[in-house]
Amino acid sequence: MSHHNVFLVYLLTLLIFLAIDSFWLSLVSPKLYKRYLKPILAEKPNFWAAAIFYLIFIIGLLYFVVYPNKTDSYSHIILSSAMYGLMTYATFDLTNQAILKKWSYIISLIDIIWGIIIATVTTLIITRIFFK
């Protein structure tokens, strides 16, 4: 695959991930986070930090999941992407659980499940578009 196509795969993966996550960020997380994390929530999100997360997460998703598994069966792609979502989101949530005074177990559980779902759905879509 040429460098041009790698950039196209990256860009489309980022857009798919952002589209799916915008659902979560606009419909689910505001009420959920206010309910469980209100004392520690920032008034406004740090958009620079969020942008850096998205850029890095997609690099990892492509490097560790999509490209190594692009010709594998869907069951293997699902397992690999679910594990990536589990590991990345669990790192964030369980680190917060370990170091913050008021971090909700419920938020950790829900957020880790969301990480598994969004990584898997994004991977399945991008794999279907470019490699199957």
C-alpha positions as CSV (number, residue, x, y, z in Angstrom):
1,M,0.0,0.0,0.0
2,S,1.4,3.4,-0.9
3,H,2.0,6.2,1.5
4,H,-0.9,8.0,0.0
5,N,-3.3,5.2,0.7
6,V,-1.9,4.8,4.3
7,F,-2.8,8.5,4.8
8,L,-6.2,7.9,3.3
9,V,-6.8,4.9,5.6
10,Y,-5.7,7.0,8.6
11,L,-7.9,9.9,7.7
12,L,-11.0,7.8,7.0
13,T,-10.4,5.7,10.2
14,L,-10.1,9.0,12.2
15,L,-13.3,10.3,10.7
16,I,-15.2,7.1,11.4
17,F,-14.0,7.0,15.0
18,L,-14.9,10.7,15.5
19,A,-18.4,10.1,14.0
20,I,-19.1,7.2,16.3
21,D,-17.6,8.9,19.3
22,S,-19.6,12.1,18.7
23,F,-22.7,10.0,19.4
24,W,-21.2,9.0,22.7
25,L,-19.9,12.5,23.6
26,S,-23.1,14.3,22.7
27,L,-25.8,11.8,23.9
28,V,-24.4,9.6,26.6
29,S,-21.4,10.9,28.4
30,P,-22.5,14.4,29.5
31,K,-25.3,13.1,31.8
32,L,-23.3,10.1,32.8
33,Y,-20.1,12.0,33.7
34,K,-22.0,14.8,35.5
35,R,-23.9,12.2,37.6
36,Y,-20.7,10.3,38.6
37,L,-17.8,12.7,38.2
38,K,-19.3,16.2,38.8
39,P,-16.9,17.1,41.6
40,I,-13.8,16.5,39.4
41,L,-15.1,17.5,36.0
42,A,-13.6,20.5,34.2
43,E,-16.0,23.2,33.1
44,K,-15.0,22.7,29.5
45,P,-13.1,19.8,27.9
46,N,-9.5,20.3,27.0
47,F,-9.9,20.0,23.2
48,W,-6.1,19.9,22.6
49,A,-5.7,16.9,24.8
50,A,-8.7,15.3,23.2
51,A,-7.3,15.9,19.7
52,I,-4.0,14.4,20.6
53,F,-5.7,11.3,22.1
54,Y,-7.7,10.8,18.9
55,L,-4.6,11.2,16.7
56,I,-2.6,8.7,18.8
57,F,-5.4,6.2,19.3
58,I,-5.9,5.9,15.5
59,I,-2.2,5.4,14.9
60,G,-2.2,2.6,17.5
61,L,-5.4,1.1,16.1
62,L,-4.0,0.9,12.6
63,Y,-0.5,-0.2,13.7
64,F,-1.5,-2.8,16.2
65,V,-4.8,-4.0,14.9
66,V,-5.9,-3.1,11.4
67,Y,-2.7,-3.6,9.3
68,P,-1.5,-6.8,11.1
69,N,-4.9,-8.4,10.8
70,K,-6.2,-6.9,7.6
71,T,-6.5,-10.3,5.8
72,D,-7.6,-12.3,8.8
73,S,-11.0,-13.6,9.5
74,Y,-13.6,-11.3,11.0
75,S,-13.6,-13.2,14.2
76,H,-9.8,-12.5,14.6
77,I,-10.3,-8.9,13.7
78,I,-13.1,-8.5,16.2
79,L,-11.0,-10.1,19.0
80,S,-7.9,-8.0,18.2
81,S,-9.8,-4.7,18.0
82,A,-11.8,-5.6,21.2
83,M,-8.6,-6.3,23.0
84,Y,-7.1,-3.0,21.8
85,G,-10.1,-1.1,23.0
86,L,-10.1,-2.9,26.3
87,M,-6.4,-2.3,26.9
88,T,-6.4,1.4,25.9
89,Y,-9.6,2.4,27.7
90,A,-8.8,0.3,30.8
91,T,-5.4,2.0,31.0
92,F,-7.1,5.4,31.3
93,D,-10.0,4.3,33.6
94,L,-8.1,2.1,35.9
95,T,-5.3,4.6,36.3
96,N,-7.9,7.2,37.3
97,Q,-9.4,4.6,39.6
98,A,-6.0,4.1,41.2
99,I,-4.9,7.7,41.7
100,L,-8.0,9.9,42.0
101,K,-10.0,10.2,45.2
102,K,-13.4,10.3,43.4
103,W,-13.4,8.1,40.3
104,S,-16.5,6.0,39.8
105,Y,-16.3,2.2,39.3
106,I,-19.4,2.6,37.1
107,I,-17.7,5.1,34.8
108,S,-14.7,2.7,34.5
109,L,-16.9,-0.2,33.6
110,I,-19.1,1.7,31.1
111,D,-16.1,3.5,29.5
112,I,-14.1,0.3,29.1
113,I,-17.1,-1.3,27.4
114,W,-17.4,1.7,25.2
115,G,-13.7,1.5,24.3
116,I,-14.2,-2.2,23.2
117,I,-17.2,-1.3,21.2
118,I,-15.8,1.8,19.4
119,A,-12.5,0.1,18.6
120,T,-14.2,-2.9,17.2
121,V,-16.8,-1.1,15.2
122,T,-14.3,1.3,13.7
123,T,-11.9,-1.6,12.8
124,L,-14.7,-3.6,11.2
125,I,-15.8,-0.6,9.1
126,I,-12.3,0.4,7.9
127,T,-11.3,-3.2,7.3
128,R,-14.4,-3.8,5.2
129,I,-13.9,-0.6,3.2
130,F,-10.2,-1.1,2.4
131,F,-9.2,-4.8,2.8
132,K,-12.1,-7.2,2.3
